[in-house]
Amino acid sequence: MRVAVVKAAHDDEAGVWYVEHSDVDGLHVEGETFEAFRHDVAGAVGDLLEGESDEAHVEVIAHASMRARAVA
């Protein structure tokens, strides 16, 4: 079974999760929520790897940043 690694990032201005880097050629996916992104990534990886293998394990590594304010 192939293992596909996808690095996801969140674009605060656009309000979407997107593929920042992947070892799957041609993988370009965005999603408004992380769950929608994961679902779309799984489908796209399946389409892109068609004929290579019966199944692939997709490892999504995500990062996002935010500010936290201390309560006064």
Backbone atoms as SQL, in Angstrom:
CREATE TABLE atoms (id INTEGER PRIMARY KEY, chain TEXT, resi INTEGER, resn TEXT, atom TEXT, x REAL, y REAL, z REAL);
INSERT INTO atoms VALUES
  (1, 'A', 1, 'MET', 'N', 0.849, -1.176, 0.000),
  (2, 'A', 1, 'MET', 'CA', 0.000, 0.000, 0.000),
  (3, 'A', 1, 'MET', 'C', 0.894, 1.238, 0.000),
  (4, 'A', 2, 'ARG', 'N', 0.547, 2.188, -0.834),
  (5, 'A', 2, 'ARG', 'CA', 1.300, 3.443, -0.906),
  (6, 'A', 2, 'ARG', 'C', 0.873, 4.370, 0.234),
  (7, 'A', 3, 'VAL', 'N', 1.835, 5.115, 0.763),
  (8, 'A', 3, 'VAL', 'CA', 1.556, 6.145, 1.748),
  (9, 'A', 3, 'VAL', 'C', 1.781, 7.496, 1.074),
  (10, 'A', 4, 'ALA', 'N', 0.728, 8.324, 1.044),
  (11, 'A', 4, 'ALA', 'CA', 0.808, 9.654, 0.458),
  (12, 'A', 4, 'ALA', 'C', 0.835, 10.681, 1.586),
  (13, 'A', 5, 'VAL', 'N', 1.806, 11.574, 1.551),
  (14, 'A', 5, 'VAL', 'CA', 1.931, 12.601, 2.578),
  (15, 'A', 5, 'VAL', 'C', 1.483, 13.946, 1.999),
  (16, 'A', 6, 'VAL', 'N', 0.571, 14.596, 2.728),
  (17, 'A', 6, 'VAL', 'CA', 0.024, 15.882, 2.302),
  (18, 'A', 6, 'VAL', 'C', 0.229, 16.879, 3.435),
  (19, 'A', 7, 'LYS', 'N', 0.884, 17.992, 3.140),
  (20, 'A', 7, 'LYS', 'CA', 1.048, 19.062, 4.120),
  (21, 'A', 7, 'LYS', 'C', -0.019, 20.117, 3.830),
  (22, 'A', 8, 'ALA', 'N', -0.883, 20.362, 4.802),
  (23, 'A', 8, 'ALA', 'CA', -1.988, 21.306, 4.641),
  (24, 'A', 8, 'ALA', 'C', -1.716, 22.573, 5.434),
  (25, 'A', 9, 'ALA', 'N', -2.217, 23.678, 4.918),
  (26, 'A', 9, 'ALA', 'CA', -2.105, 24.957, 5.615),
  (27, 'A', 9, 'ALA', 'C', -3.438, 25.686, 5.498),
  (28, 'A', 10, 'HIS', 'N', -3.647, 26.633, 6.398),
  (29, 'A', 10, 'HIS', 'CA', -4.878, 27.417, 6.381),
  (30, 'A', 10, 'HIS', 'C', -4.571, 28.826, 5.927),
  (31, 'A', 11, 'ASP', 'N', -5.334, 29.300, 4.950),
  (32, 'A', 11, 'ASP', 'CA', -5.217, 30.675, 4.462),
  (33, 'A', 11, 'ASP', 'C', -6.285, 31.492, 5.171),
  (34, 'A', 12, 'ASP', 'N', -5.881, 32.310, 6.132),
  (35, 'A', 12, 'ASP', 'CA', -6.834, 33.090, 6.920),
  (36, 'A', 12, 'ASP', 'C', -7.621, 34.083, 6.073),
  (37, 'A', 13, 'GLU', 'N', -6.967, 34.711, 5.117),
  (38, 'A', 13, 'GLU', 'CA', -7.646, 35.700, 4.274),
  (39, 'A', 13, 'GLU', 'C', -8.725, 35.064, 3.406),
  (40, 'A', 14, 'ALA', 'N', -8.408, 33.932, 2.796),
  (41, 'A', 14, 'ALA', 'CA', -9.377, 33.251, 1.922),
  (42, 'A', 14, 'ALA', 'C', -10.322, 32.358, 2.715),
  (43, 'A', 15, 'GLY', 'N', -9.938, 32.013, 3.947),
  (44, 'A', 15, 'GLY', 'CA', -10.770, 31.158, 4.784),
  (45, 'A', 15, 'GLY', 'C', -10.838, 29.720, 4.308),
  (46, 'A', 16, 'VAL', 'N', -9.716, 29.206, 3.756),
  (47, 'A', 16, 'VAL', 'CA', -9.698, 27.830, 3.262),
  (48, 'A', 16, 'VAL', 'C', -8.445, 27.097, 3.704),
  (49, 'A', 17, 'TRP', 'N', -8.579, 25.772, 3.772),
  (50, 'A', 17, 'TRP', 'CA', -7.442, 24.873, 3.918),
  (51, 'A', 17, 'TRP', 'C', -6.979, 24.520, 2.516),
  (52, 'A', 18, 'TYR', 'N', -5.677, 24.382, 2.304),
  (53, 'A', 18, 'TYR', 'CA', -5.166, 24.051, 0.978),
  (54, 'A', 18, 'TYR', 'C', -3.928, 23.161, 1.089),
  (55, 'A', 19, 'VAL', 'N', -3.591, 22.491, -0.013),
  (56, 'A', 19, 'VAL', 'CA', -2.394, 21.653, -0.068),
  (57, 'A', 19, 'VAL', 'C', -1.191, 22.567, -0.241),
  (58, 'A', 20, 'GLU', 'N', -0.363, 22.611, 0.780),
  (59, 'A', 20, 'GLU', 'CA', 0.863, 23.410, 0.711),
  (60, 'A', 20, 'GLU', 'C', 1.974, 22.618, 0.020),
  (61, 'A', 21, 'HIS', 'N', 2.011, 21.312, 0.290),
  (62, 'A', 21, 'HIS', 'CA', 3.009, 20.431, -0.322),
  (63, 'A', 21, 'HIS', 'C', 2.479, 19.003, -0.277),
  (64, 'A', 22, 'SER', 'N', 2.833, 18.223, -1.284),
  (65, 'A', 22, 'SER', 'CA', 2.427, 16.826, -1.314),
  (66, 'A', 22, 'SER', 'C', 3.397, 16.033, -2.163),
  (67, 'A', 23, 'ASP', 'N', 3.525, 14.738, -1.851),
  (68, 'A', 23, 'ASP', 'CA', 4.337, 13.876, -2.702),
  (69, 'A', 23, 'ASP', 'C', 3.488, 13.220, -3.788),
  (70, 'A', 24, 'VAL', 'N', 2.230, 13.660, -3.938),
  (71, 'A', 24, 'VAL', 'CA', 1.357, 13.193, -5.022),
  (72, 'A', 24, 'VAL', 'C', 1.345, 14.292, -6.089),
  (73, 'A', 25, 'ASP', 'N', 1.912, 13.999, -7.246),
  (74, 'A', 25, 'ASP', 'CA', 1.971, 14.978, -8.330),
  (75, 'A', 25, 'ASP', 'C', 0.578, 15.413, -8.754),
  (76, 'A', 26, 'GLY', 'N', 0.397, 16.733, -8.887),
  (77, 'A', 26, 'GLY', 'CA', -0.862, 17.276, -9.385),
  (78, 'A', 26, 'GLY', 'C', -1.952, 17.447, -8.350),
  (79, 'A', 27, 'LEU', 'N', -1.644, 17.250, -7.079),
  (80, 'A', 27, 'LEU', 'CA', -2.666, 17.372, -6.029),
  (81, 'A', 27, 'LEU', 'C', -2.837, 18.839, -5.640),
  (82, 'A', 28, 'HIS', 'N', -3.973, 19.403, -6.025),
  (83, 'A', 28, 'HIS', 'CA', -4.310, 20.796, -5.717),
  (84, 'A', 28, 'HIS', 'C', -5.744, 20.803, -5.209),
  (85, 'A', 29, 'VAL', 'N', -5.911, 20.919, -3.894),
  (86, 'A', 29, 'VAL', 'CA', -7.238, 20.836, -3.277),
  (87, 'A', 29, 'VAL', 'C', -7.377, 21.962, -2.267),
  (88, 'A', 30, 'GLU', 'N', -8.592, 22.509, -2.166),
  (89, 'A', 30, 'GLU', 'CA', -8.939, 23.480, -1.132),
  (90, 'A', 30, 'GLU', 'C', -10.244, 23.044, -0.488),
  (91, 'A', 31, 'GLY', 'N', -10.453, 23.444, 0.759),
  (92, 'A', 31, 'GLY', 'CA', -11.710, 23.165, 1.437),
  (93, 'A', 31, 'GLY', 'C', -11.999, 24.230, 2.477),
  (94, 'A', 32, 'GLU', 'N', -13.272, 24.577, 2.619),
  (95, 'A', 32, 'GLU', 'CA', -13.645, 25.617, 3.585),
  (96, 'A', 32, 'GLU', 'C', -13.465, 25.169, 5.022),
  (97, 'A', 33, 'THR', 'N', -13.620, 23.874, 5.284),
  (98, 'A', 33, 'THR', 'CA', -13.376, 23.325, 6.613),
  (99, 'A', 33, 'THR', 'C', -12.306, 22.251, 6.488),
  (100, 'A', 34, 'PHE', 'N', -11.695, 21.907, 7.613),
  (101, 'A', 34, 'PHE', 'CA', -10.672, 20.864, 7.582),
  (102, 'A', 34, 'PHE', 'C', -11.291, 19.527, 7.189),
  (103, 'A', 35, 'GLU', 'N', -12.494, 19.248, 7.677),
  (104, 'A', 35, 'GLU', 'CA', -13.164, 17.985, 7.329),
  (105, 'A', 35, 'GLU', 'C', -13.459, 17.914, 5.834),
  (106, 'A', 36, 'ALA', 'N', -13.951, 19.012, 5.251),
  (107, 'A', 36, 'ALA', 'CA', -14.215, 19.037, 3.810),
  (108, 'A', 36, 'ALA', 'C', -12.910, 18.862, 3.036),
  (109, 'A', 37, 'PHE', 'N', -11.857, 19.499, 3.496),
  (110, 'A', 37, 'PHE', 'CA', -10.540, 19.380, 2.865),
  (111, 'A', 37, 'PHE', 'C', -10.076, 17.932, 2.861),
  (112, 'A', 38, 'ARG', 'N', -10.161, 17.270, 4.030),
  (113, 'A', 38, 'ARG', 'CA', -9.740, 15.863, 4.141),
  (114, 'A', 38, 'ARG', 'C', -10.518, 14.978, 3.184),
  (115, 'A', 39, 'HIS', 'N', -11.822, 15.176, 3.114),
  (116, 'A', 39, 'HIS', 'CA', -12.675, 14.384, 2.225),
  (117, 'A', 39, 'HIS', 'C', -12.253, 14.583, 0.769),
  (118, 'A', 40, 'ASP', 'N', -12.036, 15.834, 0.373),
  (119, 'A', 40, 'ASP', 'CA', -11.657, 16.133, -1.011),
  (120, 'A', 40, 'ASP', 'C', -10.258, 15.619, -1.345),
  (121, 'A', 41, 'VAL', 'N', -9.346, 15.670, -0.370),
  (122, 'A', 41, 'VAL', 'CA', -7.997, 15.147, -0.579),
  (123, 'A', 41, 'VAL', 'C', -8.058, 13.644, -0.839),
  (124, 'A', 42, 'ALA', 'N', -8.826, 12.922, -0.048),
  (125, 'A', 42, 'ALA', 'CA', -8.928, 11.470, -0.224),
  (126, 'A', 42, 'ALA', 'C', -9.432, 11.124, -1.623),
  (127, 'A', 43, 'GLY', 'N', -10.461, 11.823, -2.079),
  (128, 'A', 43, 'GLY', 'CA', -10.990, 11.573, -3.413),
  (129, 'A', 43, 'GLY', 'C', -9.998, 11.909, -4.507),
  (130, 'A', 44, 'ALA', 'N', -9.323, 13.046, -4.361),
  (131, 'A', 44, 'ALA', 'CA', -8.365, 13.477, -5.375),
  (132, 'A', 44, 'ALA', 'C', -7.156, 12.544, -5.433),
  (133, 'A', 45, 'VAL', 'N', -6.669, 12.115, -4.272),
  (134, 'A', 45, 'VAL', 'CA', -5.536, 11.181, -4.250),
  (135, 'A', 45, 'VAL', 'C', -5.943, 9.884, -4.932),
  (136, 'A', 46, 'GLY', 'N', -7.135, 9.387, -4.637),
  (137, 'A', 46, 'GLY', 'CA', -7.613, 8.169, -5.291),
  (138, 'A', 46, 'GLY', 'C', -7.643, 8.314, -6.801),
  (139, 'A', 47, 'ASP', 'N', -8.116, 9.465, -7.282),
  (140, 'A', 47, 'ASP', 'CA', -8.172, 9.713, -8.729),
  (141, 'A', 47, 'ASP', 'C', -6.767, 9.800, -9.334),
  (142, 'A', 48, 'LEU', 'N', -5.865, 10.509, -8.652),
  (143, 'A', 48, 'LEU', 'CA', -4.524, 10.713, -9.197),
  (144, 'A', 48, 'LEU', 'C', -3.673, 9.446, -9.187),
  (145, 'A', 49, 'LEU', 'N', -3.942, 8.541, -8.257),
  (146, 'A', 49, 'LEU', 'CA', -3.153, 7.314, -8.164),
  (147, 'A', 49, 'LEU', 'C', -3.824, 6.134, -8.866),
  (148, 'A', 50, 'GLU', 'N', -4.908, 6.397, -9.571),
  (149, 'A', 50, 'GLU', 'CA', -5.639, 5.333, -10.256),
  (150, 'A', 50, 'GLU', 'C', -4.688, 4.506, -11.118),
  (151, 'A', 51, 'GLY', 'N', -4.760, 3.199, -10.960),
  (152, 'A', 51, 'GLY', 'CA', -3.912, 2.297, -11.722),
  (153, 'A', 51, 'GLY', 'C', -2.587, 1.978, -11.056),
  (154, 'A', 52, 'GLU', 'N', -2.165, 2.783, -10.086),
  (155, 'A', 52, 'GLU', 'CA', -0.892, 2.539, -9.400),
  (156, 'A', 52, 'GLU', 'C', -1.024, 1.488, -8.304),
  (157, 'A', 53, 'SER', 'N', -2.146, 1.522, -7.604),
  (158, 'A', 53, 'SER', 'CA', -2.304, 0.681, -6.425),
  (159, 'A', 53, 'SER', 'C', -3.787, 0.576, -6.100),
  (160, 'A', 54, 'ASP', 'N', -4.159, -0.466, -5.383),
  (161, 'A', 54, 'ASP', 'CA', -5.554, -0.632, -4.987),
  (162, 'A', 54, 'ASP', 'C', -5.970, 0.390, -3.939),
  (163, 'A', 55, 'GLU', 'N', -5.037, 0.776, -3.101),
  (164, 'A', 55, 'GLU', 'CA', -5.362, 1.612, -1.959),
  (165, 'A', 55, 'GLU', 'C', -4.154, 2.434, -1.550),
  (166, 'A', 56, 'ALA', 'N', -4.417, 3.599, -0.986),
  (167, 'A', 56, 'ALA', 'CA', -3.338, 4.444, -0.472),
  (168, 'A', 56, 'ALA', 'C', -3.732, 4.948, 0.912),
  (169, 'A', 57, 'HIS', 'N', -2.766, 5.034, 1.784),
  (170, 'A', 57, 'HIS', 'CA', -2.954, 5.639, 3.097),
  (171, 'A', 57, 'HIS', 'C', -2.524, 7.094, 2.943),
  (172, 'A', 58, 'VAL', 'N', -3.412, 8.030, 3.300),
  (173, 'A', 58, 'VAL', 'CA', -3.101, 9.450, 3.168),
  (174, 'A', 58, 'VAL', 'C', -2.823, 10.026, 4.549),
  (175, 'A', 59, 'GLU', 'N', -1.648, 10.549, 4.726),
  (176, 'A', 59, 'GLU', 'CA', -1.224, 11.169, 5.979),
  (177, 'A', 59, 'GLU', 'C', -1.277, 12.676, 5.790),
  (178, 'A', 60, 'VAL', 'N', -2.204, 13.353, 6.480),
  (179, 'A', 60, 'VAL', 'CA', -2.334, 14.803, 6.372),
  (180, 'A', 60, 'VAL', 'C', -1.665, 15.451, 7.576),
  (181, 'A', 61, 'ILE', 'N', -0.716, 16.322, 7.302),
  (182, 'A', 61, 'ILE', 'CA', -0.022, 17.079, 8.339),
  (183, 'A', 61, 'ILE', 'C', -0.478, 18.523, 8.186),
  (184, 'A', 62, 'ALA', 'N', -1.132, 19.065, 9.197),
  (185, 'A', 62, 'ALA', 'CA', -1.731, 20.397, 9.088),
  (186, 'A', 62, 'ALA', 'C', -1.111, 21.364, 10.082),
  (187, 'A', 63, 'HIS', 'N', -1.069, 22.629, 9.662),
  (188, 'A', 63, 'HIS', 'CA', -0.650, 23.664, 10.597),
  (189, 'A', 63, 'HIS', 'C', -1.472, 24.933, 10.346),
  (190, 'A', 64, 'ALA', 'N', -1.704, 25.621, 11.431),
  (191, 'A', 64, 'ALA', 'CA', -2.409, 26.895, 11.376),
  (192, 'A', 64, 'ALA', 'C', -1.857, 27.731, 12.527),
  (193, 'A', 65, 'SER', 'N', -1.961, 29.039, 12.402),
  (194, 'A', 65, 'SER', 'CA', -1.494, 29.885, 13.491),
  (195, 'A', 65, 'SER', 'C', -2.602, 30.857, 13.866),
  (196, 'A', 66, 'MET', 'N', -2.564, 31.273, 15.105),
  (197, 'A', 66, 'MET', 'CA', -3.559, 32.212, 15.614),
  (198, 'A', 66, 'MET', 'C', -2.974, 32.958, 16.789),
  (199, 'A', 67, 'ARG', 'N', -3.641, 34.009, 17.202),
  (200, 'A', 67, 'ARG', 'CA', -3.210, 34.760, 18.375),
  (201, 'A', 67, 'ARG', 'C', -4.158, 34.459, 19.521),
  (202, 'A', 68, 'ALA', 'N', -3.596, 34.379, 20.690),
  (203, 'A', 68, 'ALA', 'CA', -4.386, 34.202, 21.902),
  (204, 'A', 68, 'ALA', 'C', -4.149, 35.413, 22.795),
  (205, 'A', 69, 'ARG', 'N', -5.211, 35.974, 23.288),
  (206, 'A', 69, 'ARG', 'CA', -5.090, 37.148, 24.178),
  (207, 'A', 69, 'ARG', 'C', -5.322, 36.692, 25.622),
  (208, 'A', 70, 'ALA', 'N', -4.501, 37.192, 26.485),
  (209, 'A', 70, 'ALA', 'CA', -4.644, 36.892, 27.899),
  (210, 'A', 70, 'ALA', 'C', -5.860, 37.646, 28.460),
  (211, 'A', 71, 'VAL', 'N', -6.592, 36.984, 29.319),
  (212, 'A', 71, 'VAL', 'CA', -7.734, 37.625, 29.962),
  (213, 'A', 71, 'VAL', 'C', -7.215, 38.544, 31.043),
  (214, 'A', 72, 'ALA', 'N', -7.660, 39.787, 31.013),
  (215, 'A', 72, 'ALA', 'CA', -7.151, 40.776, 31.985),
  (216, 'A', 72, 'ALA', 'C', -7.794, 40.613, 33.341);
